């Protein structure tokens, strides 16, 4: 399991439950520990993902592109970005066929291979999702889906980071 609780003192209010955090990323608890195996063989249709507002360069960023059937599973397309810059980063991944997909992003700020949060569920890592991921509940595939046609898609993903 990659959810790791860290004992830190945090202000009350604004805590997000662990299920919401995991759902927002669209990944299963074992995803990070098995990163080389989760990725489906690349296809030929380009999906260009722009990660917006990266505020930290420490740790890798995991990008997962999943169909409805594979949402929140260990199956999908994508990759790991390890050379980061502040601001926006654009990377192209490839999927096998046109359709609806969800793009989920996790920035492992402390590079420990675990989605870190405090005991009261305050998120300590960065994350982002395509579409309109709600902040007050666990997102559904319908909230975060994007359409990829035969020529591909361009997807902006606003990164979210914990307040210091």
KEMARNU-111701 format. One record per residue (C-alpha): x, y, z; residue in three letters. Coordinates in Angstrom, 2 decimals. Layout:
<rs>
R xx yy zz aa
R X Y Z ALA
...
</rs>
This chain:
<rs>
R xx yy zz aa
R 0.00 0.00 0.00 UNK
R 1.44 3.37 -0.91 UNK
R -0.61 5.61 1.40 UNK
R 1.82 6.69 4.08 UNK
R 0.77 8.65 7.14 UNK
R 3.24 11.12 8.57 UNK
R 2.83 12.57 12.02 UNK
R 2.76 16.31 11.57 UNK
R 0.90 19.03 13.32 UNK
R -1.72 20.50 11.01 UNK
R -4.35 23.16 11.25 UNK
R -7.93 21.92 11.36 UNK
R -10.22 22.32 8.39 UNK
R -9.69 21.52 4.75 UNK
R -8.73 17.89 5.36 UNK
R -9.55 15.58 2.47 UNK
R -10.35 11.94 3.12 UNK
R -7.93 9.27 1.89 UNK
R -10.45 7.77 -0.50 UNK
R -10.95 11.13 -2.19 UNK
R -7.22 11.60 -2.54 UNK
R -6.73 8.16 -4.03 UNK
R -9.76 8.53 -6.27 UNK
R -8.55 11.89 -7.53 UNK
R -5.38 10.20 -8.66 UNK
R -7.25 7.34 -10.27 UNK
R -4.75 4.84 -8.96 UNK
R -4.88 1.80 -6.76 UNK
R -2.88 1.59 -3.51 UNK
R -0.31 -0.73 -5.09 UNK
R 0.25 1.46 -8.16 UNK
R 3.41 3.25 -7.10 UNK
R 5.19 0.19 -5.82 UNK
R 4.61 -1.57 -9.12 UNK
R 5.06 1.34 -11.51 UNK
R 7.03 -0.55 -14.17 UNK
R 4.30 -3.20 -14.49 UNK
R 1.14 -1.10 -14.51 UNK
R 1.71 0.57 -17.85 UNK
R -0.02 -0.93 -20.87 UNK
R 2.02 -1.17 -24.07 UNK
R 2.01 2.18 -25.87 UNK
R -0.35 2.73 -28.74 UNK
R -0.08 5.07 -31.71 UNK
R -2.53 7.86 -30.80 UNK
R -0.81 10.83 -29.07 UNK
R -2.18 12.33 -25.86 UNK
R -0.26 15.50 -25.04 UNK
R -0.51 16.31 -21.33 UNK
R 0.48 19.73 -20.00 UNK
R 1.04 19.74 -16.25 UNK
R 0.36 23.31 -15.16 UNK
R 1.76 25.15 -12.15 UNK
R 4.42 22.71 -10.95 UNK
R 5.82 24.30 -7.79 UNK
R 8.40 21.69 -6.73 UNK
R 11.15 19.87 -8.62 UNK
R 11.85 17.17 -6.03 UNK
R 10.54 13.64 -6.62 UNK
R 9.04 12.01 -9.72 UNK
R 5.67 12.70 -11.31 UNK
R 3.56 9.68 -12.32 UNK
R 1.07 10.14 -15.18 UNK
R -1.67 7.56 -15.78 UNK
R -4.11 7.61 -18.71 UNK
R -6.98 5.16 -18.23 UNK
R -10.21 4.07 -19.87 UNK
R -13.42 3.80 -17.87 UNK
R -12.85 0.03 -17.52 UNK
R -9.37 0.57 -16.10 UNK
R -10.03 3.70 -14.02 UNK
R -8.48 3.29 -10.56 UNK
R -6.78 0.05 -11.53 UNK
R -3.19 -0.85 -12.26 UNK
R -3.83 -0.87 -16.03 UNK
R -3.35 2.10 -18.31 UNK
R -1.00 4.20 -20.38 UNK
R 1.43 6.88 -19.26 UNK
R 4.80 7.11 -17.64 UNK
R 7.07 8.65 -15.02 UNK
R 8.64 12.09 -15.34 UNK
R 11.85 12.50 -13.36 UNK
R 13.44 15.62 -14.84 UNK
R 11.21 18.42 -13.63 UNK
R 11.14 22.19 -14.01 UNK
R 9.02 24.78 -12.26 UNK
R 5.95 26.03 -14.11 UNK
R 4.46 23.94 -16.90 UNK
R 5.72 20.67 -18.37 UNK
R 4.33 19.13 -21.55 UNK
R 4.79 15.44 -22.34 UNK
R 3.19 13.24 -24.99 UNK
R 2.06 9.68 -24.26 UNK
R 0.32 7.28 -26.65 UNK
R -2.88 5.26 -26.29 UNK
R -4.12 2.36 -28.42 UNK
R -7.48 3.61 -29.67 UNK
R -9.81 6.63 -29.70 UNK
R -12.25 6.95 -26.81 UNK
R -12.79 8.49 -23.41 UNK
R -9.91 8.49 -20.94 UNK
R -9.04 9.96 -17.54 UNK
R -5.62 11.49 -16.88 UNK
R -4.44 11.16 -13.27 UNK
R -1.21 12.65 -11.95 UNK
R 0.71 12.11 -8.71 UNK
R 3.82 14.13 -7.74 UNK
R 5.75 12.08 -5.16 UNK
R 7.37 15.08 -3.50 UNK
R 9.48 13.12 -1.02 UNK
R 10.28 10.34 -3.54 UNK
R 9.26 7.62 -1.09 UNK
R 7.01 5.68 -3.49 UNK
R 3.96 6.37 -1.33 UNK
R 1.09 8.86 -1.56 UNK
R 1.86 10.69 1.69 UNK
R -0.71 12.23 4.02 UNK
R -1.02 12.99 7.70 UNK
R -3.09 10.93 10.12 UNK
R -5.96 13.38 9.65 UNK
R -5.77 12.94 5.84 UNK
R -4.03 16.17 4.91 UNK
R -2.36 15.47 1.56 UNK
R 1.43 15.94 1.53 UNK
R 2.12 15.12 -2.15 UNK
R 1.09 16.95 -5.31 UNK
R -1.66 15.69 -7.60 UNK
R -3.83 16.61 -10.54 UNK
R -6.52 15.21 -12.84 UNK
R -8.03 15.94 -16.24 UNK
R -11.54 17.28 -16.57 UNK
R -13.22 18.83 -13.57 UNK
R -12.05 17.00 -10.46 UNK
R -14.24 18.21 -7.57 UNK
R -12.57 19.26 -4.34 UNK
R -15.43 18.30 -2.03 UNK
R -15.93 14.65 -2.98 UNK
R -14.31 11.67 -4.63 UNK
R -14.22 12.26 -8.40 UNK
R -15.87 9.85 -10.79 UNK
R -14.60 8.88 -14.23 UNK
R -17.30 11.17 -15.65 UNK
R -15.83 14.12 -13.71 UNK
R -12.34 13.69 -15.12 UNK
R -12.83 12.10 -18.55 UNK
R -11.45 13.57 -21.75 UNK
R -12.17 12.58 -25.35 UNK
R -9.35 11.27 -27.51 UNK
R -10.11 11.06 -31.24 UNK
R -8.07 9.43 -34.03 UNK
R -5.71 12.39 -34.19 UNK
R -5.13 12.45 -30.43 UNK
R -5.84 15.01 -27.72 UNK
R -4.25 17.85 -25.78 UNK
R -5.00 17.80 -22.06 UNK
R -4.22 20.50 -19.48 UNK
R -3.89 19.26 -15.89 UNK
R -3.72 21.83 -13.10 UNK
R -1.39 20.55 -10.38 UNK
R -2.47 20.88 -6.76 UNK
R 0.00 21.04 -3.91 UNK
R -0.34 21.07 -0.12 UNK
R -0.13 24.41 1.62 UNK
R 3.08 24.70 3.63 UNK
</rs>
